[in-house]
Amino acid sequence: MDINTCFATTFDVRTLALYANIVPALTSIILAGFVLRSAVDRSKVYMFAGFVGVFSLWLLANSVLWTSNDYYLVAGLWTPLAYVELLFFLLLFCFFYLDVFSVIPRWLSALVLVTTAVSFVINVLGGASAGFDQAWCNMYNSEFLNNYNLGVEIVILLAILGLGTYRVLKLKEKKDEQIRLTMITSSIVLFMGIFSGSEYVSANSTVYLAELYALFFLPIFILFLTVAITTYGTFRLGDTVAKALFYIFLVFSGAQFFFVSSLASAVLTTIAFLMTLSFGILLLRSYEREARIRAQVEQLAGELAKTNERQETLIHFIGHEVKNSLTKDAGAFAAIAQGDFGAPPDGMKPFVEHALAESRQSAGSVENILKAANLKKGTVAYAKAPFELKALVSEAVEKARPMAVEKGLTLTFLEGDSGSPYIFNGDKAQISDHVLRNLIDNSINYTPSGSVIVSLKKEGNKFVFAVKDTGIGISEEDKKRLFTEGGHGKDSQKINVHSTGYGLYIAKQITEAHGGTIRAESEGQSKGSLFVVELPVS
C-alpha cells in the first residue's frame, strides 16, 4: 500500500503548524488594518502594509506546505516561498530606513530592486530547486539560492542593527526618540534573527520543528514593534486602538495552550504568553503615562493661554495709560519750554527741556512695547503705497542729526545713483519710524565717539539700506539675541538706559512683512557694527 508521506510526516504537527502560521498572519493583518485606517504618514503606512501583506502571504503558504497531502502543490510552492521570504525582508528594511531617515535614496531603491530581481530570475528560469525528497515530502533549494538568500538576510540584519545604533547614538538629547528607535531596531533585528536562524536550522538539519517553534515567538516581536510605532510616534493610533491590539495579541497567544501536545510546546507556549503579557502591560502603561502627561500639558496650555491673554490686556491697558500720561507731561513741558505761560526762569529752562526729552523718550519706549505686542498678535495693519525711499532715508538722517551733533558724532548719508528713482511700495510711516529711524538712532546711541554712515543703493532687484558705525560692536553671544523680543545685549542698558530690547525685534517684523530681510554684522566688541536691510524693488 502506498503511503502519502506528506500526510505521514506532518500528521502529528498539523494543528501546531496551522496555529503557528495562522496566528502571526492574523495578528500582522489586524495591526496593518489599524495602521492603514488611522495613521497619517502614508508613505510609511504603505511600506509597512506591504511588508505585512507579503509576510502574511508567506505564512499562509507555509501552512499549506505543512498540511497539504499534494506532492505537486508542495513542490510548486516550495521555491517561490524563498523569493517571498527575501521580499518581505527587503520591505521591512525599507520601512525601517524610511522611518529612520524619512526618505529612501534612489541608489538604495535601485539596489533593492536588483537584489529582488536576482532571486526572481532564479525562481522563474529554474535552477532554484535541487530536487524533491518524496520520503520526507521535502523540496531542496539549490545551494546558490540558499546562500544568496541567507547572505542578503544577514546583510539586511546587520545594516538595520548598524543604522539603528548609529541613529540612537546621534540622538543623545532626545530620549523619547532614542527609546522609539531602540525598540524598533531591537524588535526588527530579533524578528529577522529568529526567523532567518530557524529557517537555516530547519533547512540544514532534520530539526524541521525549529521553524514552527520559532513562529510561536513572532507575535511577540510584532507586538514589541507595535509598542514602538504606536506609543512613540511612528504611527499614532490612539489609546483605544492600542488597548484593542493588546487584547487581540493576548487572546491569540493564550489560545496556543489549546494546541499543546508535548512538554516542549507547553514550555514554549508559556514563555510566549508571559512575554506577550509583559510587553502588553508595557504598552498599556506607556499609553496611560502619555495620556496623563498629555492631559497635564493641555491643562497647562489652557491656563497659560488665559494668563497670556490677561497679561496682554493688562500690558495694553497700563501701556496706554502710561503713554497718555507721558504725552500729557511732554505737552506741558513743551509749553513751558516754549514760553506759552511766560518766559521761564533761567535756571528752569534746562531742567524743563531735559524733562521734555525724557518724557518723549519714555513715551517712545512704551510705544515700542505696545507695538511689539501687536506685531506678535498679528493685529498690525500696513497701509502700503508707493513712495520715494531715498527721500525718506534722507529725512530720517536729518531728524537724527541733532542727536548725533549733541554726542559729537559725524553722521553721513551716502546716496546711490542720484538719477535713478527709488520707488518702494510699503507703509511709509512704519518703514520710517520703526526701521530707518530705529537703526540710525540705535547706532548713534551705541557709538560713544566716531562716526555713523548711512547708505542706500540699488542692487539688482533690491534696495540695500545700511547703517555702519564705529561704536561698541556686537559680541557673538549678543548676536543670538539681537532681533528677539526683549533681546537686550549683555551691556546694552549700561550704555543706553532707555533700551527696551524691542526696537530691533520690531524692525525685523516690519521688514519681513514687506518681503525684506535684516541682518547685523560685527567683528566683535569695540569694533563697530553694520546693520543691513534689503527690500524688494517694487
RAPERA-V331487 format. One record per backbone hydrogen bond with DSSP energy under -0.5 kcal/mol. CO is the residue of the C=O (numbers start at 0). NH is the residue of the N-H. E is the energy in kcal/mol with one decimal. If there is no record, write none. Layout:
CO;NH;E / CO;NH;E
This chain:
2;4;-1.1 / 3;6;-0.8 / 3;7;-2.6 / 4;8;-2.6 / 6;9;-0.5 / 6;10;-1.1 / 9;12;-1.0 / 9;13;-0.6 / 10;13;-0.8 / 12;16;-3.1 / 13;17;-2.6 / 14;18;-2.5 / 15;19;-3.0 / 16;20;-1.6 / 17;21;-3.2 / 18;22;-2.1 / 20;24;-1.5 / 21;25;-3.0 / 22;26;-2.7 / 23;27;-2.2 / 24;28;-2.4 / 25;29;-2.7 / 26;30;-2.2 / 27;31;-2.5 / 28;32;-2.3 / 29;33;-2.1 / 30;34;-2.3 / 31;35;-2.9 / 32;36;-1.8 / 33;37;-2.2 / 34;38;-2.5 / 39;41;-1.3 / 40;44;-2.1 / 41;45;-2.8 / 42;46;-1.7 / 43;47;-2.7 / 44;48;-2.9 / 45;49;-2.2 / 46;50;-2.1 / 47;51;-2.5 / 48;52;-2.7 / 49;53;-2.3 / 50;54;-2.8 / 51;55;-2.7 / 52;56;-2.0 / 53;57;-2.2 / 54;58;-2.2 / 55;59;-2.6 / 56;60;-2.4 / 57;61;-2.5 / 58;62;-2.0 / 59;63;-1.3 / 60;64;-1.8 / 61;65;-1.6 / 62;66;-1.0 / 63;67;-2.5 / 68;70;-0.7 / 69;73;-2.3 / 70;74;-2.8 / 71;75;-2.6 / 72;76;-1.9 / 73;77;-1.6 / 74;78;-0.7 / 76;80;-1.6 / 77;81;-0.7 / 78;81;-0.9 / 78;82;-1.0 / 79;83;-2.4 / 80;84;-2.6 / 81;85;-1.7 / 82;86;-2.1 / 83;87;-2.3 / 84;88;-1.6 / 85;89;-2.1 / 86;90;-2.3 / 87;91;-2.0 / 88;92;-2.0 / 89;93;-2.4 / 90;94;-2.3 / 91;95;-2.3 / 92;96;-2.7 / 93;97;-2.6 / 94;98;-2.3 / 95;99;-2.2 / 96;100;-3.0 / 97;101;-1.5 / 100;102;-0.7 / 102;104;-0.6 / 104;108;-2.0 / 105;109;-2.7 / 106;110;-2.1 / 107;111;-2.4 / 108;112;-2.2 / 109;113;-2.4 / 110;114;-2.4 / 111;115;-2.4 / 112;116;-2.6 / 113;117;-2.1 / 114;118;-1.3 / 115;119;-2.2 / 116;120;-2.9 / 117;121;-1.9 / 118;122;-1.8 / 119;123;-2.6 / 120;124;-2.9 / 127;141;-3.2 / 130;139;-3.0 / 131;133;-1.0 / 132;135;-0.7 / 132;136;-0.7 / 132;137;-2.3 / 137;132;-3.9 / 138;140;-0.6 / 139;129;-4.5 / 139;130;-0.8 / 141;145;-2.4 / 142;146;-2.6 / 143;147;-2.8 / 144;148;-2.7 / 145;149;-2.4 / 146;150;-2.6 / 147;151;-2.6 / 148;152;-2.6 / 149;153;-2.3 / 150;154;-2.3 / 151;155;-2.6 / 152;156;-2.5 / 153;157;-2.6 / 154;158;-2.5 / 155;159;-2.5 / 156;160;-2.3 / 157;161;-2.8 / 158;162;-3.0 / 159;163;-2.6 / 160;164;-2.1 / 161;165;-2.3 / 162;166;-2.4 / 163;167;-2.3 / 164;168;-2.2 / 165;169;-1.4 / 166;170;-1.1 / 167;170;-0.5 / 169;171;-0.6 / 170;173;-0.8 / 172;174;-0.7 / 173;177;-2.1 / 174;178;-2.6 / 175;179;-2.5 / 176;180;-2.6 / 177;181;-2.4 / 178;182;-2.4 / 179;183;-2.5 / 180;184;-2.8 / 181;185;-2.6 / 182;186;-2.4 / 183;187;-2.2 / 184;188;-2.6 / 185;189;-2.5 / 186;190;-2.2 / 187;191;-2.9 / 188;192;-2.9 / 189;193;-2.7 / 190;194;-2.3 / 191;195;-3.0 / 192;196;-2.4 / 193;197;-2.4 / 194;198;-2.0 / 195;199;-2.2 / 196;200;-2.4 / 197;201;-2.6 / 198;202;-2.2 / 199;203;-1.7 / 205;207;-1.8 / 206;209;-1.2 / 207;210;-1.2 / 207;211;-0.6 / 208;212;-2.7 / 209;213;-1.9 / 210;214;-1.6 / 211;215;-0.9 / 212;215;-0.6 / 212;216;-0.5 / 213;216;-1.3 / 213;217;-0.6 / 214;217;-0.7 / 214;218;-0.6 / 216;219;-0.7 / 216;220;-1.4 / 217;221;-2.2 / 218;222;-2.4 / 219;223;-2.6 / 220;224;-2.3 / 221;225;-2.0 / 222;226;-2.4 / 223;227;-1.7 / 224;228;-2.6 / 225;229;-1.8 / 226;230;-2.0 / 226;231;-0.6 / 227;231;-1.0 / 227;233;-0.6 / 228;234;-4.5 / 234;236;-0.9 / 237;241;-2.0 / 238;242;-2.3 / 239;243;-2.3 / 240;244;-2.5 / 241;245;-2.0 / 242;246;-2.2 / 243;247;-2.1 / 244;248;-2.6 / 245;249;-2.5 / 246;250;-2.4 / 247;251;-2.3 / 248;252;-2.5 / 249;253;-2.7 / 250;254;-2.1 / 251;255;-0.5 / 252;255;-1.0 / 253;256;-1.7 / 254;257;-1.5 / 255;258;-1.8 / 256;259;-1.0 / 261;265;-2.0 / 262;266;-2.5 / 263;267;-2.5 / 264;268;-2.5 / 265;269;-2.3 / 266;270;-2.5 / 267;271;-2.7 / 268;272;-2.5 / 269;273;-2.5 / 270;274;-2.3 / 271;275;-2.3 / 272;276;-2.6 / 273;277;-2.4 / 274;278;-2.7 / 275;279;-2.3 / 276;280;-2.3 / 277;281;-2.1 / 278;282;-2.2 / 279;283;-2.5 / 280;284;-2.8 / 281;285;-2.1 / 282;286;-2.1 / 283;287;-2.7 / 284;288;-2.7 / 285;289;-2.5 / 286;290;-2.8 / 287;291;-2.2 / 288;292;-2.5 / 289;293;-2.9 / 290;294;-2.4 / 291;295;-2.4 / 292;296;-2.8 / 293;297;-2.6 / 294;298;-2.3 / 295;299;-2.8 / 296;300;-2.8 / 297;301;-2.3 / 298;302;-2.5 / 299;303;-2.9 / 300;304;-2.4 / 301;305;-2.0 / 302;306;-2.5 / 303;307;-3.0 / 304;308;-2.2 / 305;309;-2.6 / 306;310;-2.7 / 307;311;-2.9 / 308;312;-2.2 / 309;313;-2.5 / 310;314;-3.0 / 311;315;-2.6 / 312;316;-2.3 / 313;317;-3.1 / 314;318;-3.2 / 315;319;-2.6 / 316;320;-2.3 / 317;321;-3.2 / 318;322;-2.9 / 319;323;-2.6 / 320;324;-2.3 / 321;325;-2.9 / 322;326;-2.5 / 323;327;-2.3 / 324;328;-2.6 / 325;329;-2.9 / 326;330;-2.3 / 327;331;-2.4 / 328;332;-2.8 / 329;333;-2.5 / 330;334;-2.1 / 331;335;-2.2 / 332;336;-2.8 / 333;337;-2.2 / 334;339;-2.7 / 334;340;-0.5 / 335;338;-1.2 / 338;341;-1.6 / 341;340;-0.5 / 344;347;-1.1 / 344;348;-1.5 / 345;349;-0.6 / 346;350;-0.5 / 347;351;-2.6 / 348;352;-2.7 / 349;353;-2.2 / 350;354;-2.4 / 351;355;-2.6 / 352;356;-2.2 / 353;357;-2.4 / 354;358;-2.4 / 355;359;-2.3 / 356;360;-2.4 / 357;361;-2.6 / 358;362;-2.5 / 359;363;-2.2 / 360;364;-1.9 / 361;365;-2.3 / 362;366;-2.3 / 363;367;-2.1 / 364;368;-1.9 / 365;369;-2.3 / 366;370;-2.6 / 367;371;-2.6 / 368;372;-2.0 / 369;373;-2.1 / 370;374;-2.5 / 371;375;-2.3 / 372;376;-1.8 / 373;377;-1.0 / 373;378;-2.3 / 373;379;-0.6 / 380;382;-0.5 / 381;383;-1.2 / 384;425;-2.0 / 386;388;-0.8 / 386;423;-2.9 / 387;391;-1.6 / 388;392;-2.3 / 389;393;-2.3 / 390;394;-2.2 / 391;395;-2.1 / 392;396;-2.3 / 393;397;-2.1 / 394;398;-2.0 / 395;399;-1.5 / 396;400;-0.9 / 397;401;-0.6 / 399;403;-1.7 / 400;404;-3.0 / 401;405;-2.3 / 402;406;-1.2 / 403;408;-2.9 / 404;407;-1.1 / 408;410;-0.6 / 409;411;-0.6 / 409;451;-3.0 / 411;413;-0.5 / 411;453;-3.6 / 412;414;-0.7 / 413;455;-1.8 / 416;419;-1.2 / 421;388;-3.4 / 421;423;-0.5 / 422;537;-0.9 / 423;386;-2.0 / 423;425;-0.8 / 425;384;-2.2 / 425;427;-1.0 / 426;430;-2.6 / 427;431;-2.4 / 428;432;-2.8 / 429;433;-2.1 / 430;434;-1.1 / 430;435;-2.8 / 431;436;-2.7 / 434;438;-2.1 / 435;439;-2.3 / 436;440;-3.1 / 437;441;-2.0 / 438;442;-2.1 / 439;443;-2.1 / 440;444;-2.7 / 441;445;-1.7 / 443;446;-1.3 / 445;447;-0.5 / 445;471;-2.1 / 449;409;-1.9 / 450;469;-1.4 / 451;411;-2.4 / 451;453;-0.5 / 452;467;-3.0 / 453;413;-3.4 / 454;465;-2.5 / 456;458;-0.5 / 456;463;-3.2 / 457;459;-0.5 / 458;461;-1.1 / 460;536;-2.3 / 461;458;-2.8 / 462;464;-0.6 / 462;534;-2.4 / 463;456;-1.8 / 464;532;-3.4 / 465;454;-2.7 / 466;530;-2.4 / 467;452;-3.5 / 468;528;-0.8 / 470;527;-1.4 / 471;525;-4.2 / 474;478;-1.8 / 475;479;-0.8 / 476;479;-0.6 / 477;480;-1.3 / 477;481;-1.0 / 480;483;-1.7 / 483;486;-2.0 / 485;487;-1.6 / 488;491;-0.8 / 490;493;-0.8 / 490;494;-0.9 / 491;494;-0.7 / 491;495;-2.9 / 495;498;-1.8 / 500;485;-0.8 / 500;486;-1.3 / 501;505;-2.7 / 502;506;-2.3 / 503;507;-2.3 / 504;508;-2.2 / 505;509;-2.5 / 506;510;-2.4 / 507;511;-2.6 / 508;512;-1.8 / 509;513;-0.9 / 510;513;-0.9 / 510;515;-2.5 / 511;514;-1.7 / 516;533;-2.5 / 518;531;-2.5 / 520;529;-2.6 / 523;526;-1.6 / 527;473;-0.5 / 528;468;-2.4 / 529;520;-2.9 / 530;466;-2.4 / 531;518;-2.1 / 532;464;-3.0 / 533;516;-2.0 / 534;462;-3.4
